[in-house]
Each structure stands twice: as C-alpha cells, then as structure tokens.
Amino acid sequence: MSSNESGVDEPVSNQSALAKLLCGNVVVDGGGIDEVLSHLSVSIDNVVKELVTLQSLSDNQISLFAPFLGRSILELGCTALIARLDPFRVLLIRECQKQPNYRIDKANKSSIRWQGDVLADKVTDLWADKSLQNPTRALLGDYYKTLIWSANFDKLLDAIRDVSGDEWIVNLRTKNFERFYNETLSDFSSLYSELSKGIHHELVIPLISALDRDTTQQLIEKTVRNIATLGLFVSVVSHAVNKLDIQVAIAAYKDIQEMGVF
C-alpha cells in the first residue's frame, strides 16, 4: 500500500547503507524535501551498485569508469547533506527545475555548485555587518564550520565514544575539531580535482600511475570515507531533516566499510 492509499508516508526499506546515512530515512511518494531526498537516495543507490562491481573490471575500465562514480558520490552526497541541513537551498532549486522554461541545454546559475555550495572563499570576520549581508552557506564554509561542525563536534565524539571494532571511528576519535575540519576540507578539495582529471581526460601525457587500479581504489575509499563521515556527523545535528537515530547511523557507517570495493 502506498502513502496515497494509507495516508501515511512509508519509509524506504531497501536503501543502501550509504544512501541511508546521507539521506536519512526517506519516504515513498513524499513531497517537497522528501521528494528531493528520495531521488538523491535512489541515485546514490545506483552508483553504489556500480561501485561494488569495480573489482571485476579491467584496469582500463576502472580508469575510465571509477572517477565518474567517485565524483558522483561526492556530488550526490554533498547535495543530500545540504538538503538536510539547509532545505531552503534545495527546495529553491526544485521549484526552479519544475518551471516550464527550465532548460537542460544551458548552465543554470541556480544549480548546486562545488565552489559556492560546498567550498567557499575564506571569511575574515564572520560577524561584520558586510559579511552578514550575503553570508556563504557552503557546506564546508566558515559559517558552517562555526555554527554546525564546531558546535556539534563534541556531541559526535560523545556519541561514538564507546564504539569498538570500527577502524574509521577509532581514527576519528584521535582528532580534535581543527584537525578534523582542516583534513576534511583538504580532502574534499583534492578529491574533486583528482577525480575530475579522470572524467575530463585532462592528462595529455601517459602518467600511468595517475589513475591506475590501486590509486583509483584509494581515491574511491577516501571519497566514500569522507562523505560517510559527514553523514554520520549530521546524525547528531539537532535540526537536520530526516535525522537518523545515532545507533542506526553508526551501524550504517560500519556497513559502508564492508562494501566490496574496499
């Protein structure tokens, strides 16, 4: 029975662990932000299905295919986290794309952009009047750093304090906030650039090691690890849409590490 028949939205039960962690418990036939997150969840699931087949591919196939999958995870994951932390931004895009004059054959300024929505220029003084006229709402920008990531980091550490047998969580517990944030910011910036080189065929000389099997596998692992860690982090942010119970989030975080691609 669908939500239309019962009058109650039903959660999706077949999400991959990565889609669940990034999108939360999405619902079937929901409207507004539920529709957005449901679409993103399905898209992430589709990419995950392809990711787990990488080990069966030839080296040439991996070098061609894996960078696209990696950047897809990076972009879909960031969009999902923006939707859960700042739904207005994504709902605005949704309405724009529903307009009859929306065109897919040209660039749209309203779209999620890596520089501006995920990364942003440094803000020298967050609370200066001029800064507040048009504050950046980038996922890893300075306002998010202060108001969301720094403000909730101790809550995250408390939530994972007693978790054992999880390599990623053990590593996460060794970091203070500044180290965590700076490493995450650096990783997101470098991953986007490295994966893009495999998509746009930027290299014009035969640097065999640039995107070989081992290097590409490391890039994919680093991509999934970074985006999944932010997904786990969002589970302790009180205002997040589709907020997961922290134990459910920790279980999904563990499951992601069992993906066959690693």
C-alpha positions as CSV (number, residue, x, y, z in Angstrom):
1,M,0.0,0.0,0.0
2,S,1.4,3.4,-1.0
3,S,1.3,6.6,1.1
4,N,-1.5,7.8,-1.1
5,E,-3.7,4.8,-0.2
6,S,-2.9,4.8,3.5
7,G,-2.5,8.5,4.1
8,V,0.8,7.7,5.8
9,D,4.3,8.1,4.3
10,E,6.1,4.8,4.3
11,P,9.9,4.7,4.8
12,V,12.1,3.2,2.0
13,S,13.4,-0.2,3.3
14,N,15.9,-1.1,0.6
15,Q,18.3,1.8,0.8
16,S,22.0,1.1,0.7
17,A,23.9,1.9,3.9
18,L,25.5,4.9,2.2
19,A,22.2,6.3,0.9
20,K,20.6,5.9,4.4
21,L,23.5,7.7,6.1
22,L,23.5,10.6,3.6
23,C,19.7,11.0,3.0
24,G,18.2,9.7,6.2
25,N,15.0,7.6,6.3
26,V,13.4,8.9,3.1
27,V,9.7,8.1,2.3
28,V,7.8,6.9,-0.7
29,D,5.7,9.4,-2.5
30,G,6.6,12.2,-0.2
31,G,6.5,15.8,-1.4
32,G,8.9,18.7,-1.1
33,I,12.2,17.8,0.6
34,D,11.1,14.1,0.8
35,E,10.9,14.0,-3.0
36,V,14.4,15.5,-3.3
37,L,16.0,13.2,-0.8
38,S,14.2,10.1,-2.3
39,H,15.6,11.0,-5.7
40,L,19.1,11.5,-4.3
41,S,18.8,8.2,-2.3
42,V,17.9,6.3,-5.5
43,S,20.7,7.9,-7.4
44,I,23.3,7.1,-4.6
45,D,22.0,3.5,-4.6
46,N,22.5,3.2,-8.3
47,V,26.1,4.5,-8.0
48,V,26.8,2.1,-5.1
49,K,25.6,-0.8,-7.2
50,E,28.2,0.1,-9.8
51,L,30.9,0.8,-7.3
52,V,30.8,-2.8,-5.9
53,T,31.4,-4.1,-9.5
54,L,34.7,-2.3,-9.9
55,Q,36.9,-5.1,-8.8
56,S,35.6,-7.3,-11.6
57,L,36.6,-4.7,-14.3
58,S,39.8,-4.5,-16.2
59,D,42.4,-1.8,-15.4
60,N,41.3,0.2,-18.5
61,Q,37.6,0.0,-17.5
62,I,38.4,1.1,-13.9
63,S,40.4,4.2,-15.1
64,L,37.5,5.2,-17.3
65,F,34.6,4.4,-15.0
66,A,35.7,4.8,-11.4
67,P,36.5,8.6,-11.4
68,F,32.9,9.3,-12.7
69,L,31.5,7.1,-9.9
70,G,33.7,8.7,-7.3
71,R,32.7,12.2,-8.2
72,S,29.1,11.2,-8.5
73,I,29.2,10.0,-4.9
74,L,30.9,13.2,-3.8
75,E,28.4,15.5,-5.6
76,L,25.3,13.5,-4.7
77,G,26.4,13.1,-1.1
78,C,27.1,16.8,-0.7
79,T,23.7,17.7,-2.2
80,A,22.0,15.4,0.1
81,L,23.7,16.9,3.2
82,I,22.9,20.4,2.0
83,A,19.3,19.4,1.6
84,R,19.2,18.0,5.2
85,L,21.0,21.0,6.7
86,D,19.7,23.8,4.5
87,P,16.4,22.6,2.9
88,F,15.6,26.1,1.6
89,R,18.5,26.0,-0.8
90,V,17.5,22.7,-2.4
91,L,13.7,23.4,-2.4
92,L,14.5,26.6,-4.3
93,I,16.4,24.6,-6.9
94,R,13.5,22.1,-7.1
95,E,11.0,24.8,-7.8
96,C,13.2,26.3,-10.4
97,Q,13.6,23.0,-12.2
98,K,9.8,22.5,-12.2
99,Q,9.3,25.7,-14.2
100,P,8.2,25.2,-17.8
101,N,11.1,27.4,-19.0
102,Y,13.8,25.4,-17.2
103,R,16.3,24.3,-19.8
104,I,18.8,21.4,-19.6
105,D,20.8,22.6,-22.6
106,K,22.4,25.5,-20.8
107,A,24.1,26.2,-17.5
108,N,21.7,27.2,-14.7
109,K,23.0,29.6,-12.1
110,S,20.6,28.2,-9.5
111,S,22.2,24.7,-9.6
112,I,24.4,23.3,-6.7
113,R,27.9,24.4,-7.4
114,W,31.1,22.9,-5.9
115,Q,32.6,26.4,-5.4
116,G,29.9,28.2,-3.5
117,D,27.7,25.5,-2.1
118,V,30.4,23.0,-0.9
119,L,33.6,25.1,-0.7
120,A,33.8,28.9,-0.4
121,D,36.3,31.7,0.0
122,K,37.6,32.5,3.5
123,V,35.5,34.9,5.5
124,T,37.8,37.2,7.5
125,D,35.2,38.4,10.0
126,L,32.1,36.3,10.3
127,W,30.1,38.8,12.3
128,A,31.0,42.0,10.4
129,D,27.9,43.8,9.0
130,K,29.2,43.5,5.5
131,S,29.8,39.7,5.9
132,L,26.2,39.2,7.0
133,Q,24.7,40.9,4.0
134,N,25.3,37.8,1.9
135,P,26.8,35.1,4.1
136,T,28.1,32.0,2.5
137,R,26.1,28.9,3.2
138,A,28.7,26.5,1.8
139,L,28.7,23.1,3.4
140,L,32.4,23.5,4.4
141,G,32.4,27.2,4.5
142,D,33.3,29.3,7.6
143,Y,29.7,29.8,8.8
144,Y,29.0,26.1,8.7
145,K,32.4,25.5,10.4
146,T,31.3,27.7,13.3
147,L,27.6,27.1,13.6
148,I,27.3,23.4,12.7
149,W,30.6,21.4,12.6
150,S,32.4,23.0,15.5
151,A,29.2,23.4,17.6
152,N,28.4,19.7,17.3
153,F,31.8,18.0,17.2
154,D,31.9,17.2,20.9
155,K,28.4,15.7,20.6
156,L,29.7,13.5,17.8
157,L,32.7,12.3,19.9
158,D,30.3,11.6,22.8
159,A,28.1,9.5,20.5
160,I,30.9,7.3,19.3
161,R,32.9,7.2,22.5
162,D,32.1,3.5,23.3
163,V,32.0,2.1,19.7
164,S,34.6,-0.6,19.2
165,G,35.8,-2.6,16.3
166,D,35.4,0.2,13.8
167,E,38.6,1.4,12.2
168,W,37.1,4.7,10.8
169,I,35.6,5.6,14.2
170,V,38.8,4.8,16.1
171,N,40.7,7.1,13.7
172,L,38.0,9.8,14.1
173,R,38.3,9.7,17.9
174,T,42.0,10.6,17.6
175,K,41.2,14.1,16.2
176,N,40.4,17.4,17.7
177,F,38.0,19.6,15.8
178,E,40.5,21.8,14.0
179,R,42.4,18.7,12.7
180,F,39.1,17.0,11.6
181,Y,37.9,20.1,9.8
182,N,41.1,21.0,8.1
183,E,41.7,17.4,6.9
184,T,38.1,17.2,5.6
185,L,38.4,20.5,3.8
186,S,41.7,19.5,2.2
187,D,40.4,16.0,1.2
188,F,37.2,17.3,-0.4
189,S,39.2,19.9,-2.4
190,S,41.8,17.4,-3.6
191,L,39.3,14.6,-4.3
192,Y,37.2,16.7,-6.5
193,S,40.2,17.8,-8.5
194,E,41.8,14.3,-8.8
195,L,38.5,12.6,-9.8
196,S,37.8,15.3,-12.3
197,K,41.0,14.6,-14.1
198,G,39.8,11.2,-14.9
199,I,36.4,12.5,-16.2
200,H,37.7,15.3,-18.4
201,H,40.7,13.5,-19.7
202,E,42.9,16.4,-18.7
203,L,46.1,14.5,-18.8
204,V,47.9,14.7,-22.2
205,I,50.9,12.6,-21.2
206,P,51.0,8.9,-20.2
207,L,51.3,9.2,-16.4
208,I,50.4,5.5,-15.9
209,S,50.3,5.9,-12.1
210,A,47.9,8.8,-12.1
211,L,44.7,6.7,-12.3
212,D,45.9,3.1,-12.0
213,R,43.9,0.4,-10.2
214,D,45.5,0.9,-6.8
215,T,45.4,4.7,-7.0
216,T,41.8,4.8,-8.1
217,Q,40.7,2.3,-5.4
218,Q,42.4,4.6,-2.8
219,L,40.5,7.6,-4.2
220,I,37.2,5.8,-4.1
221,E,37.8,4.7,-0.5
222,K,38.8,8.2,0.5
223,T,35.8,9.7,-1.2
224,V,33.3,7.3,0.5
225,R,35.0,7.6,3.8
226,N,34.9,11.4,3.8
227,I,31.3,11.8,2.7
228,A,30.1,9.0,5.0
229,T,31.8,10.7,8.0
230,L,29.9,13.9,7.3
231,G,26.8,11.8,7.0
232,L,27.5,10.3,10.5
233,F,28.2,13.8,11.8
234,V,24.8,15.1,10.6
235,S,23.1,12.4,12.7
236,V,24.0,14.5,15.8
237,V,22.9,17.8,14.4
238,S,19.5,18.6,16.0
239,H,17.9,20.5,13.1
240,A,18.9,18.0,10.4
241,V,16.0,16.8,8.2
242,N,15.3,13.0,8.3
243,K,17.6,12.7,11.3
244,L,18.7,9.1,11.9
245,D,19.0,7.6,15.4
246,I,22.7,7.7,16.1
247,Q,22.9,3.9,16.6
248,V,21.3,3.4,13.2
249,A,23.8,5.8,11.8
250,I,26.7,4.1,13.4
251,A,25.5,0.7,12.1
252,A,25.2,2.2,8.5
253,Y,28.7,3.7,8.9
254,K,30.1,0.2,9.7
255,D,28.2,-1.4,6.9
256,I,29.7,1.0,4.4
257,Q,33.1,-0.2,5.3
258,E,32.1,-3.7,4.2
259,M,31.4,-2.6,0.6
260,G,33.2,-4.9,-1.8
261,V,35.0,-2.0,-3.5
262,F,37.4,-1.7,-0.5
